Amino acid sequence: MDRPRILFAAPSDASFIRIDRELLAERWPLEEWRQPGRVTNLVRLTPMLRRCDLVVGWWASWPTFFPVLLGGALGKPSLLIVGGFDTANMPEIGYGFQQGGPRRWLSRAVMRRADRLVTNSHYSRREIEANVGIPAARVRVIHHGVPDPYGELPAGQRRRMALNVGFVTRANLEIKGQRAFVEAARELPDVEFVLAGLWKDDAIERLRALASPNVRFTGWLERPELDRLFRQAATYVQPSHHEGFGLAVAEAMLAGCVPVVTAAGALPEVVGDAGIQVPTDRPADVAAGIRRALEEGDGARARARERVLREFPLELRRRGLYEAIEELWSSTQAS
C-alpha cells in the first residue's frame, strides 16, 4: 500500500495543529480524531483505527493515549508530536505534566509507546531527555512552518504599540507572561499595549485590575483582524516562562514586528539575533526592552521577517513531516 490512511489525533483545532493536518492531507487520506477532554469514545475510535494504517498524534495527553496504545495493539504504527505542557516540569509556576502524578504516567506511557517522536525545537528535545528520560537521538526536531500571508514586509508607519497574543487564562498569566506584559504598561504610559486573545476564565479580571489606561484587551479576533494588528504593531512582546516554540512570536516577526522576549524555552532559538532579549520578566526589564524595540527602524523589521522566512518556512515543515511519516511507513512495511 503506497498511500497509508492516517488517523490524525489532536485535542483542538489550534492554528499549528490545523497547519499540520492540512499538510498531511495534501499527500495522504486522513481521518481526524478530535478529543478535547479526557473521555475517549472507544466505540467510535476502534473502527476508525481499523480503517487507518498509522496514527499521527499531537501531544502526549488524553486525546492521544488510546489512539497510540490501542493503535499499537492493532498493529498501527504511530508518530507523536510532543513538546510543551506534556514535557515541561516547572513547579514554580505549576506547569507541566512531568511534575508528577497520573498525568506524568500517562504522558510517559504515550511517548514510550509511540514508534516515532517529533518535537518543534531543539529546546524541547533537550527538555524531553531531561524530564522524560527519552534519549535525544530518539526525537526528531522539525520546526514549525509559518505561513506568510503578507508576501513582503508590510509597508507604512508603525504605531507605538506593543502587542501580545494568546488565550487569556490563569495559567498563561505566568506561562505566557501576560501579567508581566500588562504590568510593564505602567512604565510606558505613552505606548499602547494590546493583549489579543480569547478570555477563557477569570484571568481577564485579574489583568484588568492590574492594567493602566494604555492597555487594551481585544478578546477573540478573527484571523484578518489579528493580521491587521501584526501589521500595525511596532513590537511583539512575549515575556514567557516556558515556550516549546513560540509560534505567535514567529508570526509577528514575519509581519515585521520587532520581538521582545525572555530567554525562556525555545524563544532564543526562534528570535536569534533578530530581536531583543530581556534578562527577567520584571516590568522594568520588559519595559526597557520595549523602549529599545520602539527605537528600531525598518532594518530591524526586515531582519525579523527574513529570519522567519529563512529558518521556519512552511516547506521545511512539510518536508520534515513527510520524511518522518514515509520512514515510519517504510520501516513498518519492511518488518
N, C-alpha and C positions, 0 to 999 in steps of 0.2 A: 504494500500500500504506500503510494508516494505522497499522498496528502492526508496525513492523520487528522482526525477530528479532535479539536481541543475543547476541553471543559475549562472555562475561564472563571475562577473563583475569586470573589472580592467582596468586601463589606459595603462598598459605596460606589458612587459614580464621580469621585473626585477627578479633577482635570487630568492628573498624571496617570490615574488608572484608566481613564477613558482613552487617553493617547495610546497606551499600550494595547488596549483592546482593539482599537481601530487599526493599529499597525499589524497585529496578528491576523485580523480579519481580511487584510489585503491578500494574504497568502494561503490561509487555511480556513476550512469550515470551522465554525466556532459556536459553542453553546455557552451561555452565561449563567453562572450560579451566583446570585446576589443574596447575601445573608447579612443584614445589618446588625443582628443581635447574636445571642448565644444559642438560641434554639435552632436545631437542624431538623428539617423535614426529610427524614431518611426515605420515606415512601416516594418522595419526589426525586431526591438526589440519586438513589440507586439506579433507576433506569437511565438517567442522564449519564451516569458513569459508564454503564454498559454500552451505551451508544457511542461514547467517545473513546479515543485511543490514548490520550495522555492528558494530564492536568497541568495547568499553569495557574498559580495562586499568588495573591498579593497579601503579604504579611503572615507571620506565624501566629495565628489567632483562631478564635472560634470559627469564623467562616471558612477557613482552610483545613481545620482539623480533620473532619470526616472526608472531604474530597481527597486529601493526601493519604490518610491512613486506610480508608475503605478502598480508595482507588488502588493503593498498593496491593491490598488483599485480592483485588480483582485483576491484577496484572497490568495496571495502568501506571506508567512511569510519570514522575512529577518534577516540575521546575517551580521553585518557590522564590519569589522576590521579597526580600526582608530588609530591615533597617529602619529604625525609628523607635516607636514605643515598644516594639516586640524585642528589641535587642538592647535597650537602654537600661541602666541601673543608676538612678540618680535620687537616692533617698532624701537628699537635701531639699528637693522640690517635689518629692513624692511622685516621681515619673519613671516609668519603665517596668515592663513585665519581669525583668531579671532581678527585681528587688526580692523576690521570693514568693512562696505560696503557690496556689493552684495555677495561676497564670504563667508563672515561671515553668512549672512542669509541662503545661500544655504547649507553650511556645517551643520549648526544647524538644518535645516529642515530635512536633511537626517538622522542625528544622532537621532533626536527625533522621527522620523517615523519608524526607524528600531526596530524590535522586540527584538533583542539581540545585545549588543555591546561587542566586544573583542578588547583588546589592547595588546601591546607587552612588556610592562614593567610597574612596579609599579609607576615609574615616570610619564608615560603617563596617568595613571589613575588619579593621583593627578592633572595633568595638565587639564584633561577633566573636573574635578569637579571645578577647579578654574576658567578656562577660558570659559567653555561652560555652567556650572551650572547643569550638569547631575550628580546626586549623585554617589559616588564611588561604592556603593552597586549594581548599575545597570550595572557596567562594569566588565567584567571578564578578568583577566590577564592570557595570555598564551604566555610565552616567545617564541621567535623564536627558532626553532631547527636548529642546524648547522651540515650539513653532514660532515662526516670525510673521506676525500679522501686519507689519509695517513696511517691509520691503527696503526701507532705508531709514537713516536716522531722522526721526520726526523733527521737522523744522519749527521755527517760531520761538518766541521768548518764553522761558520757563518761569512759572510762578514761584514765589518764595514759599514753597510748600514742601513739607516733609510728610511722606506717605508710608503707611504700614497696612498690610493686607493680611487678613486671616479671620477664622472663626473666633468670635469673642466668647471665651469660656473661662471658667475659674482656673482650669489647668493652664491655659495659654497666657494668663496674666504673667506667669514666670517663664514657662517653657518658650514662648514666642516673644517675651519681653514687652508685652503690651503695657504693663504697669510702668516700666521704665520709660517707654516711649511717651506716655501721657504725662508723666511727671517731668520729663525734660522740657515740655512745652512752657512751663513757668519760667525757665531760664531764657527763653527766646520769645518774648511777647509779640515781636513784630513778624513772626513766622507762623504760617498757617499749618496746623497739624491735622492730618486726616487719617482716621482709622476706618478702613473699609472692610466689612465682613459681617456675616450673619450673627445675630445675638442669640446664643443658644441657652443661656442660663442667666443668673443674676449678676454675672460679672460686669455687665454693662452698667449696672447701678453703682458698683464699686468704682469703676473708671470715671463715671460722671461725677462722683463725689470728689475725685482727685483732680478733675480737669479744670484747667484755666479757660478763660473765654476764647482763646485762639485754637481750641480743639474742637473738631467736628467728627461725629460718629455717623457714618452713612447707612449702616445696616447692610443688608444684602444688595449687591449690584449685579445686573446682567453683564455679560462679557463686554459688550460695546462701551458701556459706561465705565467699566474698570479700565479698559484700554485708554479711554479718554483721560482718566486720572494719571495713568502711567506717562502719557504724552505731556501732561501739564506739569507734573511734579519735578522740582529740581533735584530732589534726593529721595531715595528709598531707605528706610531705617529698619533694621532688624536686630535689636539687642537681645538675641535669644540666649537661653541656657543650654539648648540642645537643638541640633538640626542634622537629620540624616542626609540632607542635601540642601534644601532652601530654594525650591522652585520659584516662589514668588520673587525672590531676590534676582534670580536669573531673568525672569520675565521683565522686571523693572529695568535691569541693565540693558536688555535688548531694546527697550524704548528710549534709552539714553538717560535714565536716572543714575546719578552718582550714588553708589551704595555706601551706607554707613552700618557696620556690623561689629559684633563682638567676635572673639576668637572661638566661639562655641562650635563644637561638632565640625561639620563639613563647610562651614561658612568661609574660612580662609581658602579652602580648596576651590570653591565656586568663584569667589571675588578675586583672588590672586592679588596682583598689583594694580588692579583697575578700580580700586575703591579705598575707603578709609576704615581702618580697624581701630576700635576704641578699647582701652585697657580693661574697663569694667562696665557694668550696666548702671552705674550710679548716674543720676540725672545730669550732674555737671559734666561727666565724661561724655555722655551721649550728646548733650547739647554742644560741647566743644567739637565733636565730630561733625555735627550738622553744620555748624558755622563754617568749618573748613570746606565741606561739600558745597555750600552755597557760594563760596568764592571761586569755585571751579568754573571753567568755561566749556566751550564746545569740544575742545580737545579731550577733556576728561570724559565727556558724554560719549564721544566716539570710541574711546578706549574701552569703556564699559560694554558698549554694543559689540565691538569687534571681538572681545574676549568670549562672549557667549556664542557668537557665530562660529568662532574657531574651535572652541572646546566642547560645546554642547549642541551641535546641530542635530536636528531630528534624524538625519540619515545615519548618524553613528548609533543612535538608539535602535533604529530599525535593523541595521546590520548586526549589532551585537545580539539582540533578541533572536533574530533569525538563525544566527550561527549556533547559539546555545540550544535552541529547540531542535535544529537539524542534527547536531551532535548527539543530543539525548535520544532522538528517534532512531538514528543510525546505530547507536550502541545497543538499543533495545532489539532492533531487527537482527543484529549480528549474534546476539546471545541465544 
